[in-house]
């Protein structure tokens, strides 16, 4: 091995060690746990908007950006939105480091899967942190309208329609993955179950299953609608979670189905509160 290769390997190991120390730092852990609380609040508000849609009373977007705007309109709401943005950014940094150098307890393909999952979580947390900042700065206007406008612009060409359709398939696949993730209780491996008493562990299991399944259903429907929009050249159907919830309400027994989904999303919000205490960070 040459001197150059040795120096490069030394720098790589040094960078990995620095990233690992950062990932294990107390301040990052504290902010990430605060982020879980904020993430939980957003999902509880999201569930409230879904319930309003179920009973035909919502005028705002039935998605996370609508939930953040609802929060921002309350007393001290903008301060809370900023706090949530900071917490979500910390969660994104934590998961980004996990994607880069984490999951050392896993081996082979299992570690690859976990690092890819952390990459996905990094993107999600960054998106929500950015959305929270936009809401705080009053620049985060109707996200469903923006998605519809972007989809319409992309679908002016056949290549764009294929891209929109592919995005819809990916979103639907994520939804299916969330449902499976919840049903097989894979989330438990990331919890400090040894520190839970039997009642808390049972509660965490039930909230996790209900929460991930409900979110997965919502994302899967949203993805299918995006695919339909690409096939039929109908950007109005590509409005993300808002369109998914409203479409669900239009089905037979839609109010009941959407109410169940809303309760599941609320369960995910409560599960986030448990994660703020028991998640392995």
Buried (B, 14 or more C-beta within 10 A) or exposed (E): EEEEEEEEEEEEEEEEEEBBEBBEEEEBBEBBBBBBBBBBBBBBBBBBBBBBBBEEEBEBBBBBBBBBBBBBEEEEBBEBBBBBBBBBBBBBBBBBBBBBBBBEEBEEEEBEEBBEBBBEBBBBBBBBBBBBBBBBEEEBEBBBEBBBEBBBEBBEEEEBBEBBBEBBBEBBEBBBBBBEBBEEEEBEEBBEBEEBEEEBBEBBBEBBBBBBBBBBBBBBBBBBBBBBBBEEEBBEBBBBBBBBBBBBBEEEEBBEBBBBBBBBBBBBBBBBBBBBBBBEB
